Amino acid sequence: MIPAIVLAGGLGTRLRAVVPDLPKPMANVAEKPFLWWLLGYLRAHGVEQTYLSVGYKREAIAEYFGTQFGMMRVAYVPEESPLGTGGAIVNVFDSADVDSALVLNGDTISTLDIRKFVRDAQEAEADVAMAVARVEDISRYGAVQIDRTDNRVIGFTEKGIAGPGHINAGVYVVKRELFARFGLTGRFSFEGDLLAAHLGEMRVVAFDCVSRFIDIGVPEDYARAQTEVPAMIAGA
């Protein structure tokens, strides 16, 4: 199994009313930090090594989790200054010296079967494999446009347009060499500066394999997470 990179440097700005002065992945969900549930999910799906990209209040994360989560090894890669999602991923690749990784946002969780997703991504020879979820209203998220003949991602729709569609579930399999190919270094957005900007120059494949999806970055989903996340992990 390839290692996982969890982007855990979020400030949690939108959750300040309910999660004061903590990194967003440390937000309390059913008496545990959200990251505890996410790491448990990764461990249950056979991930043996996870790299946490950490920034704001990173000491709180390291002190809580240490370097082992059960049998899964945990390593910390600090952002000395904010690098954006893309820069954070490159920072981990440079530190970990691995060729590809499962990349997850540290504030989302889903019912994705990680083993199958990684296997299918490798078989598809995708430069980037993206897990997507179908929702009844895409207006809060923006949508992923998919060519159903080969499941390639062909575009993105901005937030604000209502109606059903597929959204980015925030889980990817990514090859390290992509970033050097497009000369991406320093602070940049994975979604904007790589995926959107270079979509026509690489093979990005969508996998419609997520039936339940929670983003704790907004208060209404955070409230829902208190009961739904434990149930999701119990079924992992």
C-alpha positions, 0 to 999 in steps of 0.5 A: 500500500502506498503511503498517505499524506494528510493535509492537516495544517488548516486553521479552522477559521469557519469553525472558530465559534465551536473550535476555538484555538485548535487546528481544524483536524483537532476539532472534537467529534464524538469525544475524539479529535476528528483526526483520530477518526481519520487516522483510524479509517486509514489504518483500517484500510491497510495504510501503514505509513501516514505523513501529516502536513502540519502548520498552525498549532502543530504541537497539539497534533504531535503531542496527541498522536505521537509517531504510532497509531496502532500499527500505522507509523505517523510522521510530521512534515511542518510548513514553516510558512503557509504553502497552500495545498499544492505546496504542502504536498510537494513539501511532504514528497520532498521529505518522504522521498516516495514516488506516489501517495494517497492524498487526503484533506484533513477535514473531510472523511468518506466511505471510500474503499481505499484499497480498491481506489488505489488499485483502480487508480494504478490500473488506470495509469492516472496522473491524478486519481480523484474520488468523487461523490454524487450529491443532490446540490452542488452549490456549496461545493462546485462540481466535477465535469466527467467524460463518461466514455473514459471517466476523465475529468474534463472541467470544474464548475464553480460554487453557486450553481444549484442542482445535482452532480458530482463533487470532489471528495478530497481524496487523490492518488498523486504522482510526485513527478507531476509537480516537477513536470509543471514547474510547481514549487513554493506556495500554490494550490493543488486544485487551482494551480495544478488540476484546473490550470493543467487539466488538459495536459495530464490524465485526471481520472474520476472514480465515483466511489463515495456514497457518504461524505462529510466536510467538517469545515462548515458548522452544519456538517460539523454538527452532523459529524458528531453521529455520522463519523463514528457510524462511518468508521464502524463500517470501514 
